[in-house]
Amino acid sequence: MQAVHGPAELTWAEAAAALSTATGMPITAQQNTDDEQRALRDADMGEVTVEGIIGMSIGKREGFKPPNSRARC
């Protein structure tokens, strides 16, 4: 698995709050099951994209830690 991250460690709630501030629109985080995420295919999202999203969710849920420090990003 490859890490996808930015310069700060944010919770989903913190990321949603930052997006709300940036867009001026209310955005909240919600946790979806893997099967609910697979339903993204119904929104014409490609198989590779959907499985990538699920893979990142599984990694987060199972405590994946990126091998590189955010300080080097």
HELIX and SHEET records of a PDB file:
HELIX    1   1 TRP A   12  THR A   23  1                                  12    
HELIX    2   2 ASP A   34  ARG A   38  1                                   5    
HELIX    3   3 ALA A   39  ALA A   43  5                                   5    
HELIX    4   4 GLU A   47  ARG A   61  1                                  15    
HELIX    5   5 ARG A   70  ARG A   72  5                                   3    
END                                                                             
